[in-house]
Structures are given as structure tokens and as C-alpha cells.
Amino acid sequence: MAATWKARTTAIKNGTITDDDYKKQYGDNWEYEKNRELAIVAYEIDQVGKETGLAKVKVYAGMAEVQKRFMNLLGDRDGKAYLESVVIAVTGDEKLQKCSAKSIMIQAMRAASLKLSVDKALRQAHLVPFGSEATLIVDYHGLVQLSTNTGYYEIAPNVFEVFDGEIVRLDRFSGKVTIEGERVSDKIIGCCGYFKGKNGTERYLYMTNDECDAHGKKYNPAGYGSPRSAWNTDRAKMHRKTVLRQLVSRWGNFSPQVQSLMMSEEPIEGETMELPSDENIVIAETAPRSQAEILQEMTGGE
């Protein structure tokens, strides 16, 4: 049965089964059966693509040359553990599984070189798909970690919310921000960032919600407009992140390379790290499944 369905799947993919063929086989129900088979084939193609993408990442992560690069960077134990965390991150992201294994590892190595984790739970850095390539986005906690790693700060960059009823005062000469009044509700009206360097330098930055939104619309219009992006699923987080980014980019103590990485919400153009090609990775085909088995998986066994 599986072999028969495999042959029919190939014919459906190639478009060699016509409407007349469906009519002869299914009679009056031919349109329903045609759409049903097309849906099953589309589902199977999608599932196989995911399985193949993840399998390639696993094989690529196990290549001696790739493991050597990460172990040289982080040490034997931490290098292997970091590669495992990359595979876990890919396992939980269907879109990332469609990216090339090499691009995923290049971005993971960039994160590792900055001592940032790509574990989503830690919210330091994320491997993000852009088409068939992966890129690296530094999250809020990653920005704080990068700041701490410089050893420059007595009080590391921090952001806190300002609530309705509180009044923000700015000293134009010193740049110092003070908060007066008392909050009257849980409504957040803006965010304030602050840090203090070991040399005594203090910096403040206050931005209203509207100013943060305007910044997001201007510099990341695609992300701001996407229903799935954090701008629409967790806007308060993006407001804090925007203020932190602006604070450290204006007055922080970072190299130009790190600074450009911190500010990016789009694919990062940078050096091409020396990693082996992923073009010759071959994944063994799994045994063909029957139409009934695929349908059962699609419907959750119902």
C-alpha cells in the first residue's frame, strides 16, 4: 500500500493525474477526493522538508571541522554543549529548519564569540530565519550581558518603566533624568534607561511609548508590521529594548562591530566565517508511509 501511495504521490507532484483521471476513479466525489489527496501530499512535502532540514543541521553539527571550530572557541566541553543548544533551538523552530545548516552555524558561532547563548529561554540572542538564511538578533538580556562583559560599568545599563501619574524631569545641562509624582495606575507611558561607568560617568535616556513606536516603524518596518513579531506580541518588551539599544549605542563602550550587531533587527552583513560547505550533506530517505498513516498524523488520530 505504501509503495502504491508513493507512486501516486509522485504522479500528483508531477501533475500527471488529470481531472478526468479523478472522475474515472472517484465519480461524483472526484473534486473532494482530489482536494483531499492534494492536501495530504502538501502536508507530507512540508513534513519531509522539516525532517530533512533538522537532520542536515544535526549532521552538520556533528562534522569534525564544525565541532573543532566551536571547541577552539569555547573549549571541548562548552563547545559541544553549545552545539547541542543550537540543535535544540532549531528543533523548536520550523522556519529555522528551512535555513541552510551553514548559515545557522555561522550565526551561532558569532553569538558564541560574544559569549551569548542562543537558548530561547535565556533571551540573550536568537537565531532568526530570513528566507533560506539564518541571522542573529541580540535580545534585551543579551544587550545587558554584552555591556557587563566589557567591564566598563559600575552599574550596568538598565531600563525601567515610567507609569501614568509620574512626571519625567530632564536637566538639559547634565542630561540627568529624575522621576517625580506618584503613579496612579499600571499604565506605562514610557521607559527610562540608565548606566554608570567606573569612571563616574552617568547617562540617562527617556523615551515615551510613541517615540519607541516611531523608532520601530522607521528602522524596522517589516518587523513592526508583522503580526508575529514582538512588536505586536510583546510591545512593552520592545519598548524597553529600544531604549536600552539607544542608550548603549549612543554612550556605551563597545567596538564598532559589536555595536552594529547590537543595533540590528535585519540580516547582518559581516565577515564570512570559515566553515565547511553544507551542500554535499545527504540524508537517507525514510520508508514511505501509506496514505492512511499520513492522514492519521494530519488529523491527530481522529
ZADO-1210 file (C-alpha; in nm, 4 decimals, padded with zeros to 6 digits):
<atoms>
<atom x="00.0000" y="00.0000" z="00.0000" code="MET" pos="1"/>
<atom x="00.2836" y="00.2367" z="00.0929" code="ALA" pos="2"/>
<atom x="00.4603" y="00.1717" z="-00.2363" code="ALA" pos="3"/>
<atom x="00.1346" y="00.2323" z="-00.4271" code="THR" pos="4"/>
<atom x="00.0758" y="00.5616" z="-00.2479" code="TRP" pos="5"/>
<atom x="00.4371" y="00.6629" z="-00.3089" code="LYS" pos="6"/>
<atom x="00.3881" y="00.6152" z="-00.6830" code="ALA" pos="7"/>
<atom x="00.0637" y="00.8114" z="-00.6745" code="ARG" pos="8"/>
<atom x="00.2322" y="01.0883" z="-00.4728" code="THR" pos="9"/>
<atom x="00.4994" y="01.1158" z="-00.7419" code="THR" pos="10"/>
<atom x="00.2302" y="01.1397" z="-01.0092" code="ALA" pos="11"/>
<atom x="00.0461" y="01.4125" z="-00.8146" code="ILE" pos="12"/>
<atom x="00.3683" y="01.6107" z="-00.7719" code="LYS" pos="13"/>
<atom x="00.4424" y="01.5786" z="-01.1430" code="ASN" pos="14"/>
<atom x="00.0893" y="01.6832" z="-01.2373" code="GLY" pos="15"/>
<atom x="00.0300" y="01.3726" z="-01.4472" code="THR" pos="16"/>
<atom x="-00.3048" y="01.2911" z="-01.2868" code="ILE" pos="17"/>
<atom x="-00.5782" y="01.4836" z="-01.4653" code="THR" pos="18"/>
<atom x="-00.9294" y="01.5780" z="-01.3614" code="ASP" pos="19"/>
<atom x="-01.0594" y="01.3081" z="-01.5963" code="ASP" pos="20"/>
<atom x="-00.8495" y="01.0517" z="-01.4080" code="ASP" pos="21"/>
<atom x="-01.0077" y="01.1636" z="-01.0803" code="TYR" pos="22"/>
<atom x="-01.3566" y="01.1493" z="-01.2340" code="LYS" pos="23"/>
<atom x="-01.2993" y="00.7929" z="-01.3577" code="LYS" pos="24"/>
<atom x="-01.1702" y="00.6794" z="-01.0203" code="GLN" pos="25"/>
<atom x="-01.3997" y="00.8641" z="-00.7787" code="TYR" pos="26"/>
<atom x="-01.7111" y="00.9525" z="-00.9798" code="GLY" pos="27"/>
<atom x="-01.9249" y="01.2343" z="-00.8378" code="ASP" pos="28"/>
<atom x="-01.6907" y="01.2778" z="-00.5392" code="ASN" pos="29"/>
<atom x="-01.3862" y="01.3393" z="-00.7570" code="TRP" pos="30"/>
<atom x="-01.3370" y="01.7065" z="-00.6542" code="GLU" pos="31"/>
<atom x="-01.3471" y="01.6227" z="-00.2841" code="TYR" pos="32"/>
<atom x="-01.1030" y="01.3327" z="-00.3280" code="GLU" pos="33"/>
<atom x="-00.8717" y="01.5406" z="-00.5468" code="LYS" pos="34"/>
<atom x="-00.8515" y="01.8197" z="-00.2870" code="ASN" pos="35"/>
<atom x="-00.8042" y="01.5607" z="-00.0135" code="ARG" pos="36"/>
<atom x="-00.5112" y="01.3963" z="-00.1910" code="GLU" pos="37"/>
<atom x="-00.3529" y="01.7316" z="-00.2741" code="LEU" pos="38"/>
<atom x="-00.3765" y="01.8307" z="00.0916" code="ALA" pos="39"/>
<atom x="-00.2156" y="01.5043" z="00.2028" code="ILE" pos="40"/>
<atom x="00.0698" y="01.5445" z="-00.0452" code="VAL" pos="41"/>
<atom x="00.1256" y="01.9081" z="00.0543" code="ALA" pos="42"/>
<atom x="00.1373" y="01.8052" z="00.4201" code="TYR" pos="43"/>
<atom x="00.3837" y="01.5260" z="00.3501" code="GLU" pos="44"/>
<atom x="00.6107" y="01.7558" z="00.1484" code="ILE" pos="45"/>
<atom x="00.6091" y="02.0070" z="00.4353" code="ASP" pos="46"/>
<atom x="00.6845" y="01.7408" z="00.6978" code="GLN" pos="47"/>
<atom x="00.9639" y="01.5836" z="00.4944" code="VAL" pos="48"/>
<atom x="01.1148" y="01.9289" z="00.4417" code="GLY" pos="49"/>
<atom x="01.1195" y="01.9899" z="00.8158" code="LYS" pos="50"/>
<atom x="01.2666" y="01.6484" z="00.8940" code="GLU" pos="51"/>
<atom x="01.5330" y="01.6896" z="00.6264" code="THR" pos="52"/>
<atom x="01.6258" y="02.0415" z="00.7396" code="GLY" pos="53"/>
<atom x="01.6662" y="01.9370" z="01.1026" code="LEU" pos="54"/>
<atom x="01.8546" y="01.6222" z="01.0032" code="ALA" pos="55"/>
<atom x="02.1007" y="01.8298" z="00.7978" code="LYS" pos="56"/>
<atom x="02.1662" y="02.0604" z="01.0932" code="VAL" pos="57"/>
<atom x="02.2308" y="01.7588" z="01.3168" code="LYS" pos="58"/>
<atom x="02.4706" y="01.6057" z="01.0637" code="VAL" pos="59"/>
<atom x="02.6442" y="01.9406" z="01.0087" code="TYR" pos="60"/>
<atom x="02.6813" y="01.9973" z="01.3839" code="ALA" pos="61"/>
<atom x="02.8459" y="01.6561" z="01.4103" code="GLY" pos="62"/>
<atom x="03.1083" y="01.7274" z="01.1431" code="MET" pos="63"/>
<atom x="03.4604" y="01.7202" z="01.2862" code="ALA" pos="64"/>
<atom x="03.5567" y="02.0563" z="01.1366" code="GLU" pos="65"/>
<atom x="03.2480" y="02.2305" z="01.2764" code="VAL" pos="66"/>
<atom x="03.2975" y="02.0807" z="01.6221" code="GLN" pos="67"/>
<atom x="03.6641" y="02.1793" z="01.6163" code="LYS" pos="68"/>
<atom x="03.5765" y="02.5452" z="01.5477" code="ARG" pos="69"/>
<atom x="03.3342" y="02.5630" z="01.8399" code="PHE" pos="70"/>
<atom x="03.5681" y="02.3758" z="02.0753" code="MET" pos="71"/>
<atom x="03.8570" y="02.6067" z="01.9829" code="ASN" pos="72"/>
<atom x="03.6311" y="02.8993" z="02.0673" code="LEU" pos="73"/>
<atom x="03.4714" y="02.7703" z="02.3870" code="LEU" pos="74"/>
<atom x="03.6711" y="02.4681" z="02.4999" code="GLY" pos="75"/>
<atom x="03.5928" y="02.0989" z="02.4459" code="ASP" pos="76"/>
<atom x="03.3064" y="02.0605" z="02.6926" code="ARG" pos="77"/>
<atom x="03.1412" y="02.4004" z="02.6405" code="ASP" pos="78"/>
<atom x="03.1857" y="02.3807" z="02.2628" code="GLY" pos="79"/>
<atom x="02.9956" y="02.0525" z="02.2390" code="LYS" pos="80"/>
<atom x="02.7286" y="02.1773" z="02.4793" code="ALA" pos="81"/>
<atom x="02.6848" y="02.4928" z="02.2727" code="TYR" pos="82"/>
<atom x="02.6349" y="02.2914" z="01.9530" code="LEU" pos="83"/>
<atom x="02.3708" y="02.0859" z="02.1320" code="GLU" pos="84"/>
<atom x="02.1907" y="02.4067" z="02.2309" code="SER" pos="85"/>
<atom x="02.1935" y="02.5178" z="01.8668" code="VAL" pos="86"/>
<atom x="02.0317" y="02.1910" z="01.7556" code="VAL" pos="87"/>
<atom x="01.7677" y="02.2307" z="02.0291" code="ILE" pos="88"/>
<atom x="01.6942" y="02.5850" z="01.9098" code="ALA" pos="89"/>
<atom x="01.6490" y="02.4608" z="01.5524" code="VAL" pos="90"/>
<atom x="01.4321" y="02.1694" z="01.6669" code="THR" pos="91"/>
<atom x="01.1806" y="02.4122" z="01.8152" code="GLY" pos="92"/>
<atom x="01.1600" y="02.6440" z="01.5121" code="ASP" pos="93"/>
<atom x="01.0028" y="02.5119" z="01.1932" code="GLU" pos="94"/>
<atom x="01.1028" y="02.8163" z="00.9881" code="LYS" pos="95"/>
<atom x="01.4629" y="02.7910" z="01.1031" code="LEU" pos="96"/>
<atom x="01.4698" y="02.4301" z="00.9843" code="GLN" pos="97"/>
<atom x="01.4316" y="02.5632" z="00.6295" code="LYS" pos="98"/>
<atom x="01.7540" y="02.7656" z="00.6560" code="CYS" pos="99"/>
<atom x="02.0894" y="02.6332" z="00.5415" code="SER" pos="100"/>
<atom x="02.2822" y="02.4469" z="00.8093" code="ALA" pos="101"/>
<atom x="02.5936" y="02.6521" z="00.7378" code="LYS" pos="102"/>
<atom x="02.4192" y="02.9874" z="00.7872" code="SER" pos="103"/>
<atom x="02.2752" y="02.8642" z="01.1171" code="ILE" pos="104"/>
<atom x="02.6169" y="02.7627" z="01.2454" code="MET" pos="105"/>
<atom x="02.7840" y="03.0836" z="01.1261" code="ILE" pos="106"/>
<atom x="02.5366" y="03.2900" z="01.3251" code="GLN" pos="107"/>
<atom x="02.5651" y="03.0553" z="01.6236" code="ALA" pos="108"/>
<atom x="02.9424" y="03.0965" z="01.6151" code="MET" pos="109"/>
<atom x="02.9001" y="03.4733" z="01.6056" code="ARG" pos="110"/>
<atom x="02.6823" y="03.4512" z="01.9175" code="ALA" pos="111"/>
<atom x="02.9297" y="03.2180" z="02.0874" code="ALA" pos="112"/>
<atom x="03.2179" y="03.4568" z="02.0136" code="SER" pos="113"/>
<atom x="03.0221" y="03.7243" z="02.2014" code="LEU" pos="114"/>
<atom x="02.9577" y="03.4820" z="02.4889" code="LYS" pos="115"/>
<atom x="02.5831" y="03.4894" z="02.4235" code="LEU" pos="116"/>
<atom x="02.3534" y="03.1888" z="02.4415" code="SER" pos="117"/>
<atom x="02.1043" y="03.1075" z="02.1641" code="VAL" pos="118"/>
<atom x="01.8816" y="02.9243" z="02.4127" code="ASP" pos="119"/>
<atom x="01.5446" y="03.0991" z="02.3747" code="LYS" pos="120"/>
<atom x="01.4730" y="03.0644" z="02.7457" code="ALA" pos="121"/>
<atom x="01.7701" y="03.2864" z="02.8335" code="LEU" pos="122"/>
<atom x="01.6620" y="03.5602" z="02.5875" code="ARG" pos="123"/>
<atom x="02.0176" y="03.6651" z="02.5087" code="GLN" pos="124"/>
<atom x="02.0350" y="03.6010" z="02.1335" code="ALA" pos="125"/>
<atom x="01.8111" y="03.4367" z="01.8763" code="HIS" pos="126"/>
<atom x="01.8760" y="03.2542" z="01.5514" code="LEU" pos="127"/>
<atom x="01.6180" y="03.4051" z="01.3183" code="VAL" pos="128"/>
<atom x="01.5235" y="03.2868" z="00.9663" code="PRO" pos="129"/>
<atom x="01.5352" y="03.5336" z="00.6775" code="PHE" pos="130"/>
<atom x="01.4337" y="03.3265" z="00.3798" code="GLY" pos="131"/>
<atom x="01.6773" y="03.0369" z="00.3452" code="SER" pos="132"/>
<atom x="01.9466" y="03.2026" z="00.5560" code="GLU" pos="133"/>
<atom x="01.9699" y="03.2483" z="00.9314" code="ALA" pos="134"/>
<atom x="02.0768" y="03.5667" z="01.1047" code="THR" pos="135"/>
<atom x="02.1454" y="03.6652" z="01.4644" code="LEU" pos="136"/>
<atom x="01.9294" y="03.9024" z="01.6687" code="ILE" pos="137"/>
<atom x="02.0545" y="04.0131" z="02.0111" code="VAL" pos="138"/>
<atom x="01.7745" y="04.0278" z="02.2694" code="ASP" pos="139"/>
<atom x="01.7365" y="04.2531" z="02.5747" code="TYR" pos="140"/>
<atom x="01.9263" y="04.0282" z="02.8162" code="HIS" pos="141"/>
<atom x="02.1971" y="03.9845" z="02.5543" code="GLY" pos="142"/>
<atom x="02.2453" y="04.3608" z="02.5387" code="LEU" pos="143"/>
<atom x="02.2828" y="04.3702" z="02.9157" code="VAL" pos="144"/>
<atom x="02.5261" y="04.0773" z="02.9057" code="GLN" pos="145"/>
<atom x="02.7383" y="04.2387" z="02.6343" code="LEU" pos="146"/>
<atom x="02.7520" y="04.5546" z="02.8427" code="SER" pos="147"/>
<atom x="02.8546" y="04.3631" z="03.1543" code="THR" pos="148"/>
<atom x="03.1238" y="04.1745" z="02.9640" code="ASN" pos="149"/>
<atom x="03.3068" y="04.4998" z="02.8829" code="THR" pos="150"/>
<atom x="03.3960" y="04.5534" z="03.2480" code="GLY" pos="151"/>
<atom x="03.3352" y="04.9253" z="03.1899" code="TYR" pos="152"/>
<atom x="03.0312" y="04.9734" z="03.4093" code="TYR" pos="153"/>
<atom x="02.9911" y="05.0240" z="03.7805" code="GLU" pos="154"/>
<atom x="02.6149" y="04.9985" z="03.7268" code="ILE" pos="155"/>
<atom x="02.5339" y="04.8090" z="03.4075" code="ALA" pos="156"/>
<atom x="02.2788" y="04.9554" z="03.1631" code="PRO" pos="157"/>
<atom x="01.9264" y="04.9085" z="03.2885" code="ASN" pos="158"/>
<atom x="01.5771" y="05.0121" z="03.1789" code="VAL" pos="159"/>
<atom x="01.2700" y="05.0690" z="03.3926" code="PHE" pos="160"/>
<atom x="00.9119" y="05.1649" z="03.3128" code="GLU" pos="161"/>
<atom x="00.7560" y="05.5045" z="03.3882" code="VAL" pos="162"/>
<atom x="00.3896" y="05.4907" z="03.4857" code="PHE" pos="163"/>
<atom x="00.0864" y="05.7116" z="03.4435" code="ASP" pos="164"/>
<atom x="00.0961" y="05.9922" z="03.7003" code="GLY" pos="165"/>
<atom x="00.4754" y="06.0026" z="03.7209" code="GLU" pos="166"/>
<atom x="00.6459" y="06.3100" z="03.5761" code="ILE" pos="167"/>
<atom x="00.9805" y="06.2947" z="03.3990" code="VAL" pos="168"/>
<atom x="01.2169" y="06.5881" z="03.4522" code="ARG" pos="169"/>
<atom x="01.5251" y="06.6374" z="03.2359" code="LEU" pos="170"/>
<atom x="01.8206" y="06.8562" z="03.3305" code="ASP" pos="171"/>
<atom x="01.9364" y="06.9806" z="02.9905" code="ARG" pos="172"/>
<atom x="02.2861" y="07.0684" z="03.1106" code="PHE" pos="173"/>
<atom x="02.3733" y="06.7392" z="03.2812" code="SER" pos="174"/>
<atom x="02.1334" y="06.5082" z="03.0976" code="GLY" pos="175"/>
<atom x="02.0137" y="06.3752" z="03.4311" code="LYS" pos="176"/>
<atom x="01.6602" y="06.2404" z="03.4414" code="VAL" pos="177"/>
<atom x="01.4510" y="06.2447" z="03.7578" code="THR" pos="178"/>
<atom x="01.1071" y="06.0951" z="03.8180" code="ILE" pos="179"/>
<atom x="00.8602" y="06.2933" z="04.0274" code="GLU" pos="180"/>
<atom x="00.4994" y="06.2426" z="04.1332" code="GLY" pos="181"/>
<atom x="00.3222" y="05.9158" z="04.2087" code="GLU" pos="182"/>
<atom x="00.1844" y="05.6509" z="03.9768" code="ARG" pos="183"/>
<atom x="-00.1924" y="05.6488" z="03.9587" code="VAL" pos="184"/>
<atom x="-00.2368" y="05.3328" z="03.7524" code="SER" pos="185"/>
<atom x="-00.0487" y="05.0434" z="03.5937" code="ASP" pos="186"/>
<atom x="-00.0493" y="05.2171" z="03.2556" code="LYS" pos="187"/>
<atom x="00.3078" y="05.2512" z="03.1220" code="ILE" pos="188"/>
<atom x="00.3765" y="05.5813" z="02.9462" code="ILE" pos="189"/>
<atom x="00.7456" y="05.5361" z="02.8653" code="GLY" pos="190"/>
<atom x="01.0793" y="05.3849" z="02.9627" code="CYS" pos="191"/>
<atom x="01.3960" y="05.5293" z="03.1136" code="CYS" pos="192"/>
<atom x="01.7456" y="05.3870" z="03.0734" code="GLY" pos="193"/>
<atom x="02.0496" y="05.4466" z="03.2943" code="TYR" pos="194"/>
<atom x="02.4095" y="05.3350" z="03.3435" code="PHE" pos="195"/>
<atom x="02.7108" y="05.4433" z="03.5418" code="LYS" pos="196"/>
<atom x="03.0668" y="05.3827" z="03.4261" code="GLY" pos="197"/>
<atom x="03.3528" y="05.3005" z="03.6610" code="LYS" pos="198"/>
<atom x="03.4999" y="05.6428" z="03.5780" code="ASN" pos="199"/>
<atom x="03.1885" y="05.8028" z="03.7295" code="GLY" pos="200"/>
<atom x="03.0152" y="05.8850" z="03.4015" code="THR" pos="201"/>
<atom x="02.6371" y="05.8610" z="03.4231" code="GLU" pos="202"/>
<atom x="02.3983" y="05.8528" z="03.1287" code="ARG" pos="203"/>
<atom x="02.0200" y="05.8696" z="03.1155" code="TYR" pos="204"/>
<atom x="01.7686" y="05.8291" z="02.8339" code="LEU" pos="205"/>
<atom x="01.3902" y="05.8628" z="02.8484" code="TYR" pos="206"/>
<atom x="01.1600" y="05.7734" z="02.5595" code="MET" pos="207"/>
<atom x="00.7807" y="05.7784" z="02.5528" code="THR" pos="208"/>
<atom x="00.5853" y="05.4857" z="02.4090" code="ASN" pos="209"/>
<atom x="00.5095" y="05.6924" z="02.0991" code="ASP" pos="210"/>
<atom x="00.8795" y="05.7700" z="02.0487" code="GLU" pos="211"/>
<atom x="00.9657" y="05.3999" z="02.0767" code="CYS" pos="212"/>
<atom x="00.6924" y="05.3092" z="01.8290" code="ASP" pos="213"/>
<atom x="00.8093" y="05.5764" z="01.5841" code="ALA" pos="214"/>
<atom x="01.1634" y="05.4393" z="01.6070" code="HIS" pos="215"/>
<atom x="01.0404" y="05.0843" z="01.5389" code="GLY" pos="216"/>
<atom x="00.8346" y="05.1938" z="01.2376" code="LYS" pos="217"/>
<atom x="01.1295" y="05.3820" z="01.0905" code="LYS" pos="218"/>
<atom x="01.4137" y="05.1371" z="01.1448" code="TYR" pos="219"/>
<atom x="01.2348" y="04.8013" z="01.1381" code="ASN" pos="220"/>
<atom x="00.9162" y="04.8489" z="00.9328" code="PRO" pos="221"/>
<atom x="00.8901" y="04.4804" z="00.8379" code="ALA" pos="222"/>
<atom x="00.9148" y="04.3625" z="01.1972" code="GLY" pos="223"/>
<atom x="00.6910" y="04.6383" z="01.3298" code="TYR" pos="224"/>
<atom x="00.4196" y="04.5482" z="01.0815" code="GLY" pos="225"/>
<atom x="00.4388" y="04.1702" z="01.1276" code="SER" pos="226"/>
<atom x="00.1589" y="04.0265" z="01.3479" code="PRO" pos="227"/>
<atom x="00.4019" y="03.7595" z="01.4740" code="ARG" pos="228"/>
<atom x="00.6842" y="03.9916" z="01.5744" code="SER" pos="229"/>
<atom x="00.7481" y="04.1016" z="01.9323" code="ALA" pos="230"/>
<atom x="00.6370" y="04.4498" z="01.8305" code="TRP" pos="231"/>
<atom x="00.2842" y="04.3116" z="01.8221" code="ASN" pos="232"/>
<atom x="00.3036" y="04.0195" z="02.0665" code="THR" pos="233"/>
<atom x="00.5060" y="04.1924" z="02.3410" code="ASP" pos="234"/>
<atom x="00.5323" y="04.5617" z="02.2644" code="ARG" pos="235"/>
<atom x="00.6322" y="04.6545" z="02.6213" code="ALA" pos="236"/>
<atom x="00.9410" y="04.4371" z="02.5808" code="LYS" pos="237"/>
<atom x="01.0307" y="04.6083" z="02.2531" code="MET" pos="238"/>
<atom x="00.9933" y="04.9496" z="02.4150" code="HIS" pos="239"/>
<atom x="01.2448" y="04.8515" z="02.6855" code="ARG" pos="240"/>
<atom x="01.4760" y="04.7018" z="02.4259" code="LYS" pos="241"/>
<atom x="01.4571" y="05.0143" z="02.2072" code="THR" pos="242"/>
<atom x="01.5528" y="05.2403" z="02.4973" code="VAL" pos="243"/>
<atom x="01.8382" y="05.0105" z="02.6009" code="LEU" pos="244"/>
<atom x="01.9717" y="04.9962" z="02.2455" code="ARG" pos="245"/>
<atom x="01.9614" y="05.3700" z="02.2048" code="GLN" pos="246"/>
<atom x="02.1285" y="05.4225" z="02.5422" code="LEU" pos="247"/>
<atom x="02.4222" y="05.1889" z="02.4809" code="VAL" pos="248"/>
<atom x="02.4629" y="05.2788" z="02.1132" code="SER" pos="249"/>
<atom x="02.4959" y="05.6492" z="02.1951" code="ARG" pos="250"/>
<atom x="02.7158" y="05.6283" z="02.5035" code="TRP" pos="251"/>
<atom x="02.8159" y="05.2653" z="02.5598" code="GLY" pos="252"/>
<atom x="03.1712" y="05.1310" z="02.5468" code="ASN" pos="253"/>
<atom x="03.1720" y="04.8833" z="02.2563" code="PHE" pos="254"/>
<atom x="03.3698" y="04.8074" z="01.9443" code="SER" pos="255"/>
<atom x="03.2054" y="04.9174" z="01.6155" code="PRO" pos="256"/>
<atom x="03.1479" y="04.5512" z="01.5208" code="GLN" pos="257"/>
<atom x="02.9656" y="04.4709" z="01.8440" code="VAL" pos="258"/>
<atom x="02.7705" y="04.7941" z="01.8270" code="GLN" pos="259"/>
<atom x="02.6411" y="04.7226" z="01.4756" code="SER" pos="260"/>
<atom x="02.5378" y="04.3747" z="01.5847" code="LEU" pos="261"/>
<atom x="02.3536" y="04.5090" z="01.8871" code="MET" pos="262"/>
<atom x="02.1549" y="04.7544" z="01.6766" code="MET" pos="263"/>
<atom x="02.0469" y="04.5129" z="01.4046" code="SER" pos="264"/>
<atom x="01.6929" y="04.3800" z="01.3550" code="GLU" pos="265"/>
<atom x="01.7664" y="04.2829" z="00.9956" code="GLU" pos="266"/>
<atom x="02.0112" y="04.0359" z="00.8336" code="PRO" pos="267"/>
<atom x="02.3650" y="04.1273" z="00.9336" code="ILE" pos="268"/>
<atom x="02.6206" y="04.1789" z="00.6614" code="GLU" pos="269"/>
<atom x="02.9556" y="04.0792" z="00.8005" code="GLY" pos="270"/>
<atom x="03.2534" y="03.8525" z="00.7683" code="GLU" pos="271"/>
<atom x="03.2068" y="03.5068" z="00.6231" code="THR" pos="272"/>
<atom x="03.3358" y="03.2647" z="00.8841" code="MET" pos="273"/>
<atom x="03.5308" y="02.9680" z="00.7588" code="GLU" pos="274"/>
<atom x="03.3042" y="02.6694" z="00.7911" code="LEU" pos="275"/>
<atom x="03.2666" y="02.3720" z="00.5571" code="PRO" pos="276"/>
<atom x="03.0009" y="02.3636" z="00.2862" code="SER" pos="277"/>
<atom x="02.6665" y="02.2026" z="00.3658" code="ASP" pos="278"/>
<atom x="02.5810" y="02.1330" z="00.0019" code="GLU" pos="279"/>
<atom x="02.7037" y="01.7725" z="-00.0002" code="ASN" pos="280"/>
<atom x="02.5116" y="01.6537" z="00.3051" code="ILE" pos="281"/>
<atom x="02.2952" y="01.3566" z="00.2069" code="VAL" pos="282"/>
<atom x="02.0060" y="01.2463" z="00.4265" code="ILE" pos="283"/>
<atom x="01.8853" y="00.8899" z="00.3836" code="ALA" pos="284"/>
<atom x="01.5244" y="00.8597" z="00.2710" code="GLU" pos="285"/>
<atom x="01.2789" y="00.7302" z="00.5271" code="THR" pos="286"/>
<atom x="01.0462" y="00.4420" z="00.4475" code="ALA" pos="287"/>
<atom x="00.7421" y="00.5604" z="00.2504" code="PRO" pos="288"/>
<atom x="00.4229" y="00.5958" z="00.4542" code="ARG" pos="289"/>
<atom x="00.0774" y="00.4988" z="00.3456" code="SER" pos="290"/>
<atom x="-00.1973" y="00.7491" z="00.2755" code="GLN" pos="291"/>
<atom x="-00.3772" y="00.6306" z="00.5897" code="ALA" pos="292"/>
<atom x="-00.0693" y="00.6850" z="00.8083" code="GLU" pos="293"/>
<atom x="-00.0170" y="01.0377" z="00.6799" code="ILE" pos="294"/>
<atom x="-00.3868" y="01.1214" z="00.7152" code="LEU" pos="295"/>
<atom x="-00.3856" y="00.9906" z="01.0727" code="GLN" pos="296"/>
<atom x="-00.0911" y="01.2174" z="01.1585" code="GLU" pos="297"/>
<atom x="-00.2613" y="01.5166" z="00.9915" code="MET" pos="298"/>
<atom x="-00.5791" y="01.4703" z="01.1908" code="THR" pos="299"/>
<atom x="-00.4137" y="01.3751" z="01.5184" code="GLY" pos="300"/>
<atom x="-00.5537" y="01.0234" z="01.5017" code="GLY" pos="301"/>
<atom x="-00.9163" y="01.1369" z="01.4851" code="GLU" pos="302"/>
</atoms>
